[in-house]
Amino acid sequence: MSAATAVPAAGVRPDARISPRAHLRHTGALVRRNLLWIRQDPESMFDAVLFPVVFTLLFVYVFGGSIGQSLGGGQEAYVQYIVPGLMAMMGMNMSQGVGTGFNQDFNTGVMDRFRSLPIGRGSVLFAKISVELVRMLIATTILLVVGVLVGFDITNWPGLFAAVGLSTVFGSALMWVFLTLGVVMKNAQSVQAMGFLVLMPLQFGSSIFAPPQSMPGWLRNFTEYNPLSALADSARGLMVGGPVAHDLWMVLAWSVGITAVMAPVAIHKFRTKT
C-alpha cells in the first residue's frame, strides 16, 4: 500500500467516512484512555474530591449562622439552602477542568497524534466530556455526603436524582464553552484566567450562596437571568420543595442553546487548529 493511500489526503474530513458505530467505538476507546490516565495520575482528582468538602464546610460554618437567620432559621436552614446551590457550582467548576486538560493535551502533542489517526474528530471531544462528567458525578456525590454529615436532610430521593441529572445536563453544555477555550487559548493558564473571569461574576451574582432579595436592584435583575440562579433554584425546588417548573425550563433552554452554539464551534476549531 502506498503512502498516498495510507494517509488521508489533506483537507479531507475523516469524520465523513466514519460510521456512527465507529464513532461510538472510538469514543469508548478514548474514554478508557482518559480513565487510565487518571488512574496513573490520581492527583488530577484532587479538585473533584477536595472542592466539595472545602466549600461545604466553609460556607456552612462561616456564613451559615448569619445568612441562615435571614432565611428564618439558623445554620440548619442555611444547610438546606446552600447544598443544592453548591451542586450547581460544582457542575460549573468541574466544567472548567475539561478546557485546561484539553489545552495541555495540545501542548504535549497528544492531540496531534489523535488528529493523525483515522478516527472521528468529534470522538475526541465527546470522550473528554464523558470523563469529565464522571468527575462531576464523583464531586457531586462527595458534596451530598458532606452535606448530610453537616445536617442536610434528604426527603425527596427522586427529586435529588432529578437535580443531579439537571446539573449534569447544564455542566455538559458548559464543557463545550471550555473545550473551545482549550483550543483557542495558548496555554492552560490562559484558559484558567478566562474561566475565572467568566465564573466568578456568574457564581457570586446568583442565588447560589444567598437569597437575591437583599441585593441591589441592578444585581437582583442580573440574578434573575443568570442560568446558575435558575439551576440552583430548580435544584432546591426538586430536593427540598418549592416552585420548579419555570427555573427548570430556563436551565434546559440555556443548556440546549449553549450546546447548539458552542458544540459546532468547538469541533470546527479542533479540526482546523494548526
Salt bridges, closest charged atoms under 4 A:
ASP15 OD2 - ARG271 NH2 2.59
ASP47 OD2 - ARG135 NH2 2.86
ASP105 OD2 - ARG33 NH1 3.95
ASP105 OD2 - LYS128 NZ 2.73
ASP112 OD1 - ARG115 NH2 3.36
GLU132 OE2 - ARG135 NE 2.86
ASP233 OD1 - ARG236 NH1 2.89
ASP247 OD1 - HIS246 ND1 3.75
